[in-house]
Amino acid sequence: MDKFKIFLTTIFGALFSFFGLLTVPLILLVSANVIDYITGLMACPKRGEKINSYKSFEGIKKKITMYLLIVVGFMIDVLILYSIENLGFTFNFPTIISCIVAVWLICNEIISILENLVDIGTPLPKFLLPLIKLIKSTTETKIEILEGDEENDK
């Protein structure tokens, strides 16, 4: 049991060391991807759809591109930090853009999971779907504020 604890501590320590603030959203996104895929497969017969390898491959491809979107967000974070440092400022800029992208993607996955559960026939508390949609919309609104400020500068 001690070896298992040491193993888990080492793995999570390495993840937090490498990904920092992005670790928790990445773990949540991986979990949501797996759950969404499984619930999607379970919901197919209820929707009158057949499971086929092409559709499964397209779903996996879509999930892989989610991680590429986070990489793009991370690249923007690094670019901002690089620019700040080259201007001579010392500022600890967290990986905020990639985290916002990850939160938005997690919300999409949770919405999809909830829709799959409804199709399967699982009753949902009435507040759950609106709550997730509110989190997603709040995330989008924060970014839209940044876009709006850019348009005012022109």
KEKE-629929 format. One record per residue (C-alpha): residue in three letters; x, y, z. Coordinates in nm, 2 decimals, padded with zeros to 4 digits. Layout:
   resn        X        Y        Z
    ALA        X        Y        Z
...
END
This chain:
   resn        X        Y        Z
    MET    00.00    00.00    00.00
    ASP    00.29    00.24    00.08
    LYS    00.44    00.18   -00.27
    PHE    00.10    00.26   -00.43
    LYS    00.08    00.59   -00.23
    ILE    00.44    00.68   -00.33
    PHE    00.35    00.60   -00.69
    LEU    00.04    00.82   -00.69
    THR    00.22    01.10   -00.51
    THR    00.50    01.09   -00.76
    ILE    00.26    01.09   -01.06
    PHE    00.05    01.38   -00.92
    GLY    00.36    01.57   -00.82
    ALA    00.51    01.54   -01.17
    LEU    00.18    01.65   -01.32
    PHE    00.14    01.95   -01.10
    SER    00.51    02.04   -01.15
    PHE    00.48    02.02   -01.53
    PHE    00.13    02.16   -01.59
    GLY    00.09    02.38   -01.28
    LEU   -00.25    02.55   -01.27
    LEU   -00.36    02.36   -01.57
    THR   -00.34    02.02   -01.40
    VAL   -00.68    02.01   -01.24
    PRO   -00.87    02.12   -01.55
    LEU   -00.68    01.86   -01.76
    ILE   -00.76    01.58   -01.51
    LEU   -01.13    01.69   -01.52
    LEU   -01.13    01.71   -01.90
    VAL   -00.98    01.36   -01.94
    SER   -01.24    01.23   -01.70
    ALA   -01.52    01.41   -01.88
    ASN   -01.40    01.28   -02.21
    VAL   -01.41    00.92   -02.09
    ILE   -01.75    00.96   -01.93
    ASP   -01.89    01.14   -02.24
    TYR   -01.76    00.87   -02.47
    ILE   -01.91    00.59   -02.25
    THR   -02.25    00.76   -02.20
    GLY   -02.26    00.84   -02.58
    LEU   -02.22    00.47   -02.66
    MET   -02.49    00.38   -02.41
    ALA   -02.72    00.65   -02.55
    CYS   -02.69    00.54   -02.91
    PRO   -02.95    00.26   -02.90
    LYS   -03.19    00.49   -02.72
    ARG   -03.15    00.74   -03.00
    GLY   -03.21    00.48   -03.26
    GLU   -02.85    00.51   -03.38
    LYS   -02.61    00.23   -03.45
    ILE   -02.26    00.23   -03.32
    ASN   -02.00    00.22   -03.59
    SER   -01.63    00.26   -03.61
    TYR   -01.64    00.57   -03.83
    LYS   -01.86    00.76   -03.59
    SER   -01.65    00.64   -03.29
    PHE   -01.33    00.75   -03.47
    GLU   -01.48    01.09   -03.54
    GLY   -01.57    01.13   -03.18
    ILE   -01.22    01.04   -03.07
    LYS   -01.07    01.28   -03.33
    LYS   -01.29    01.56   -03.19
    LYS   -01.17    01.49   -02.84
    ILE   -00.81    01.49   -02.95
    THR   -00.86    01.83   -03.11
    MET   -00.99    01.96   -02.78
    TYR   -00.64    01.91   -02.64
    LEU   -00.49    02.09   -02.94
    LEU   -00.71    02.38   -02.85
    ILE   -00.57    02.38   -02.50
    VAL   -00.21    02.37   -02.65
    VAL   -00.30    02.68   -02.85
    GLY   -00.42    02.85   -02.53
    PHE   -00.10    02.74   -02.36
    MET    00.11    02.89   -02.65
    ILE   -00.08    03.22   -02.60
    ASP    00.00    03.21   -02.23
    VAL    00.37    03.15   -02.30
    LEU    00.37    03.43   -02.57
    ILE    00.22    03.67   -02.32
    LEU    00.47    03.58   -02.05
    TYR    00.76    03.60   -02.30
    SER    00.64    03.95   -02.41
    ILE    00.61    04.07   -02.05
    GLU    00.95    03.95   -01.96
    ASN    01.11    04.10   -02.27
    LEU    00.96    04.44   -02.18
    GLY    01.16    04.42   -01.86
    PHE    00.87    04.35   -01.62
    THR    00.88    04.08   -01.36
    PHE    00.53    03.94   -01.35
    ASN    00.42    03.58   -01.27
    PHE    00.16    03.52   -01.54
    PRO   -00.03    03.20   -01.48
    THR   -00.16    02.98   -01.76
    ILE   -00.49    03.15   -01.75
    ILE   -00.59    03.14   -02.12
    SER   -00.53    02.76   -02.15
    CYS   -00.73    02.72   -01.82
    ILE   -01.02    02.92   -01.95
    VAL   -01.02    02.71   -02.27
    ALA   -01.01    02.39   -02.06
    VAL   -01.30    02.51   -01.84
    TRP   -01.51    02.59   -02.15
    LEU   -01.43    02.25   -02.29
    ILE   -01.52    02.07   -01.97
    CYS   -01.85    02.25   -01.96
    ASN   -01.92    02.13   -02.32
    GLU   -01.84    01.78   -02.22
    ILE   -02.05    01.79   -01.91
    ILE   -02.35    01.93   -02.11
    SER   -02.30    01.64   -02.36
    ILE   -02.28    01.39   -02.07
    LEU   -02.61    01.53   -01.92
    GLU   -02.78    01.51   -02.26
    ASN   -02.66    01.15   -02.30
    LEU   -02.80    01.06   -01.95
    VAL   -03.13    01.22   -02.04
    ASP   -03.14    01.01   -02.36
    ILE   -03.06    00.70   -02.16
    GLY   -03.35    00.78   -01.93
    THR   -03.17    00.90   -01.62
    PRO   -03.37    01.17   -01.44
    LEU   -03.16    01.49   -01.37
    PRO   -03.21    01.75   -01.11
    LYS   -03.36    02.06   -01.28
    PHE   -03.08    02.29   -01.16
    LEU   -02.79    02.09   -01.31
    LEU   -02.80    02.16   -01.68
    PRO   -02.87    02.54   -01.63
    LEU   -02.59    02.56   -01.38
    ILE   -02.33    02.41   -01.62
    LYS   -02.47    02.63   -01.90
    LEU   -02.43    02.94   -01.67
    ILE   -02.06    02.84   -01.60
    LYS   -02.00    02.80   -01.97
    SER   -02.17    03.13   -02.06
    THR   -01.98    03.31   -01.78
    THR   -01.65    03.18   -01.92
    GLU   -01.75    03.30   -02.27
    THR   -01.86    03.64   -02.13
    LYS   -01.52    03.70   -01.97
    ILE   -01.35    03.65   -02.30
    GLU   -01.61    03.86   -02.49
    ILE   -01.53    04.15   -02.26
    LEU   -01.17    04.12   -02.37
    GLU   -01.28    04.12   -02.73
    GLY   -01.51    04.42   -02.68
    ASP   -01.22    04.62   -02.53
    GLU   -01.01    04.54   -02.83
    GLU   -01.28    04.68   -03.07
    ASN   -01.30    05.00   -02.86
    ASP   -00.93    05.05   -02.91
    LYS   -00.96    05.07   -03.29
END
